Amino acid sequence: MEDLDTEPVIPTLDLTVLDCPDALQLATFYAKLLGWRVEEGSDSDWAELVPPRGRRSEDDPDGEASLAFQKVADFRRPTWPDGDHPQQFHLDLSVTDIDRAEPRALALGATVHEHQPSASGSFRVYLDPAGHPFCLCLSD
């Protein structure tokens, strides 16, 4: 039970790690999609992205949370919205115009998912090259 008389230690989101068959390949996809860069020393087993303001660290507490990718030998593509391996998680990426953002995502290797649950058109579901669902969402 938490001691309510002491200041709590609140975690800060630092890194979200995606399993995939080739870490460098998927990191390169997201780096190009987001306009970030792949961390020097990344390889096909483990790759990290560096956001524009830098990764959050002890030396840079104002840095941003980032994405990393790890190779999994027996990786199986998600089968969202149903199946043996549903989405597991997904990323929502804000854009001001989905129709204008879509061609770039597709050119980088994304595909439009056949299942589009948004009746209002406020988001569109895609698959990254490893099959993870992600959404382009209209920003407010």
C-alpha contacts under 8 A as a table, 3 or more apart, distances in Angstrom:
res1	aa1	res2	aa2	distance
3	D	6	T	5.96
4	L	7	E	7.49
4	L	8	P	7.92
13	L	16	T	7.96
13	L	65	A	6.05
14	D	55	R	7.98
14	D	56	R	6.50
14	D	64	E	7.43
14	D	65	A	4.44
14	D	66	S	6.36
15	L	65	A	5.52
15	L	66	S	4.92
15	L	67	L	5.42
15	L	68	A	6.64
16	T	65	A	7.86
16	T	66	S	6.44
16	T	67	L	4.90
16	T	68	A	6.12
17	V	67	L	5.83
17	V	68	A	4.59
17	V	69	F	5.29
17	V	70	Q	6.91
18	L	67	L	7.61
18	L	68	A	6.33
18	L	69	F	4.81
18	L	70	Q	6.30
19	D	23	A	7.82
19	D	69	F	5.91
19	D	70	Q	5.07
19	D	71	K	5.95
19	D	72	V	6.00
19	D	75	F	7.21
20	C	23	A	6.14
20	C	26	L	7.39
20	C	69	F	6.77
20	C	70	Q	6.10
20	C	71	K	5.12
20	C	72	V	5.76
20	C	75	F	6.00
20	C	130	A	6.14
21	P	70	Q	7.93
21	P	71	K	5.11
21	P	72	V	5.66
21	P	73	A	6.50
21	P	74	D	7.78
21	P	75	F	5.82
21	P	130	A	7.11
22	D	25	Q	5.50
22	D	26	L	6.44
22	D	44	S	5.02
22	D	45	D	6.55
22	D	70	Q	7.44
22	D	71	K	5.37
22	D	72	V	7.97
23	A	26	L	5.41
23	A	27	A	5.98
23	A	43	D	6.66
23	A	44	S	4.61
23	A	45	D	5.42
23	A	46	W	5.36
23	A	47	A	5.49
23	A	69	F	4.87
23	A	70	Q	5.17
23	A	71	K	5.28
24	L	27	A	5.00
24	L	28	T	6.01
24	L	42	S	6.53
24	L	43	D	5.22
24	L	44	S	4.58
24	L	45	D	7.27
24	L	46	W	6.96
24	L	47	A	5.52
24	L	69	F	7.48
25	Q	28	T	5.22
25	Q	29	F	6.46
25	Q	44	S	7.05
26	L	29	F	5.05
26	L	30	Y	6.41
26	L	69	F	7.12
26	L	128	D	7.91
26	L	129	P	6.84
26	L	130	A	7.03
27	A	30	Y	5.27
27	A	31	A	5.93
27	A	38	V	6.58
27	A	47	A	6.18
27	A	48	E	6.80
27	A	49	L	6.75
27	A	68	A	7.13
27	A	69	F	6.38
28	T	31	A	4.99
28	T	32	K	6.15
28	T	37	R	7.92
28	T	38	V	6.57
29	F	32	K	5.43
29	F	33	L	6.15
29	F	108	L	6.27
29	F	109	G	7.29
29	F	128	D	7.91
29	F	129	P	7.72
30	Y	33	L	4.86
30	Y	34	L	5.86
30	Y	36	W	7.76
31	A	34	L	5.37
31	A	35	G	5.57
31	A	36	W	4.59
31	A	37	R	5.22
31	A	38	V	6.22
31	A	49	L	6.58
32	K	35	G	5.10
32	K	36	W	6.56
32	K	37	R	7.55
32	K	108	L	7.47
33	L	36	W	7.90
33	L	104	R	7.42
33	L	105	A	6.28
33	L	108	L	7.17
35	G	52	P	7.92
36	W	49	L	6.59
36	W	50	V	5.89
36	W	51	P	5.10
36	W	52	P	6.04
37	R	49	L	5.65
37	R	50	V	5.31
37	R	51	P	6.89
38	V	42	S	7.02
38	V	47	A	7.10
38	V	48	E	5.98
38	V	49	L	4.57
38	V	50	V	6.11
39	E	42	S	5.82
39	E	47	A	6.88
39	E	48	E	5.35
39	E	49	L	5.37
39	E	50	V	5.89
41	G	47	A	7.81
42	S	45	D	7.91
42	S	46	W	5.89
42	S	47	A	4.28
42	S	48	E	6.45
43	D	46	W	5.52
43	D	47	A	5.69
44	S	47	A	7.02
44	S	70	Q	7.91
44	S	71	K	6.73
45	D	69	F	7.91
45	D	70	Q	5.59
45	D	71	K	4.69
46	W	68	A	7.29
46	W	69	F	5.64
46	W	70	Q	4.61
46	W	71	K	6.38
47	A	68	A	5.57
47	A	69	F	5.20
47	A	70	Q	6.69
48	E	66	S	7.66
48	E	67	L	6.06
48	E	68	A	4.16
48	E	69	F	6.35
49	L	66	S	6.21
49	L	67	L	5.65
49	L	68	A	6.15
50	V	54	G	5.61
50	V	55	R	5.75
50	V	66	S	6.65
51	P	54	G	5.05
51	P	55	R	6.19
51	P	64	E	6.45
51	P	65	A	7.80
51	P	66	S	6.43
53	R	62	D	7.93
53	R	63	G	5.56
53	R	64	E	6.41
54	G	60	D	7.75
54	G	63	G	4.97
54	G	64	E	6.11
55	R	60	D	7.36
55	R	63	G	4.76
55	R	64	E	5.04
55	R	65	A	6.15
55	R	66	S	6.43
56	R	59	D	8.00
56	R	60	D	5.54
56	R	61	P	5.33
56	R	62	D	6.22
56	R	63	G	3.82
56	R	64	E	4.98
56	R	65	A	5.97
57	S	60	D	4.81
57	S	61	P	5.46
57	S	63	G	6.82
58	E	61	P	5.77
60	D	63	G	5.46
71	K	75	F	7.91
72	V	75	F	5.17
76	R	85	H	7.47
77	R	85	H	7.20
77	R	130	A	6.41
77	R	131	G	5.20
77	R	132	H	6.99
78	P	85	H	4.91
78	P	86	P	5.16
78	P	87	Q	5.12
78	P	88	Q	7.25
78	P	131	G	5.94
78	P	132	H	6.00
78	P	133	P	7.77
79	T	82	D	5.85
79	T	83	G	5.40
79	T	84	D	6.80
79	T	85	H	5.18
79	T	86	P	4.74
79	T	87	Q	6.32
80	W	83	G	6.81
80	W	85	H	7.19
80	W	86	P	4.38
80	W	87	Q	4.78
80	W	133	P	7.40
81	P	86	P	5.93
81	P	87	Q	6.77
81	P	115	H	7.59
82	D	85	H	7.55
82	D	86	P	5.59
83	G	86	P	5.84
85	H	88	Q	7.33
87	Q	90	H	6.68
87	Q	132	H	6.60
87	Q	133	P	6.38
89	F	133	P	7.78
90	H	132	H	6.85
90	H	133	P	5.49
90	H	134	F	5.09
90	H	135	C	7.51
91	L	133	P	7.35
91	L	134	F	4.77
91	L	135	C	6.27
92	D	134	F	5.90
92	D	135	C	4.78
92	D	136	L	6.11
92	D	137	C	6.41
93	L	134	F	7.49
93	L	135	C	5.97
93	L	136	L	4.97
93	L	137	C	5.87
94	S	136	L	5.88
94	S	137	C	4.79
94	S	138	L	5.74
94	S	139	S	5.16
95	V	98	I	6.26
95	V	101	A	7.04
95	V	136	L	6.41
95	V	137	C	5.92
95	V	138	L	5.26
95	V	139	S	5.53
96	T	138	L	5.52
96	T	139	S	5.52
97	D	100	R	5.45
97	D	101	A	6.20
97	D	138	L	6.38
98	I	101	A	5.03
98	I	102	E	5.89
98	I	123	F	7.52
98	I	124	R	7.52
98	I	136	L	6.31
98	I	137	C	6.97
98	I	138	L	6.58
99	D	102	E	5.40
99	D	103	P	7.54
100	R	103	P	6.64
101	A	104	R	5.89
101	A	105	A	6.71
101	A	136	L	7.99
102	E	105	A	5.16
102	E	106	L	6.18
103	P	106	L	5.13
103	P	107	A	6.05
104	R	107	A	5.02
104	R	108	L	6.24
105	A	108	L	5.24
105	A	109	G	6.62
105	A	110	A	5.46
105	A	111	T	7.90
106	L	109	G	5.21
106	L	110	A	4.59
106	L	111	T	5.81
106	L	112	V	7.79
107	A	110	A	7.17
109	G	128	D	6.74
109	G	129	P	5.72
110	A	126	Y	6.34
110	A	127	L	5.47
110	A	128	D	4.66
110	A	129	P	5.81
111	T	126	Y	5.43
111	T	127	L	5.25
111	T	128	D	6.78
111	T	129	P	7.84
112	V	124	R	7.91
112	V	125	V	6.33
112	V	126	Y	4.40
112	V	127	L	6.39
113	H	116	Q	6.87
113	H	125	V	5.61
113	H	126	Y	4.87
113	H	127	L	6.12
113	H	133	P	7.85
115	H	125	V	7.41
116	Q	124	R	6.37
116	Q	125	V	6.09
118	S	121	G	5.35
118	S	122	S	6.46
118	S	123	F	6.16
118	S	124	R	7.01
119	A	122	S	7.94
121	G	124	R	6.91
122	S	137	C	5.90
122	S	138	L	5.43
123	F	135	C	6.20
123	F	136	L	5.53
123	F	137	C	4.17
123	F	138	L	6.12
124	R	135	C	5.42
124	R	136	L	5.48
124	R	137	C	6.63
125	V	133	P	6.54
125	V	134	F	5.81
125	V	135	C	4.53
125	V	136	L	6.73
126	Y	133	P	5.54
126	Y	134	F	5.37
126	Y	135	C	5.96
126	Y	136	L	7.77
127	L	130	A	7.52
127	L	131	G	5.01
127	L	132	H	5.27
127	L	133	P	4.47
127	L	134	F	6.08
128	D	131	G	5.17
128	D	132	H	5.37
128	D	133	P	6.47
128	D	134	F	7.10
129	P	132	H	7.54
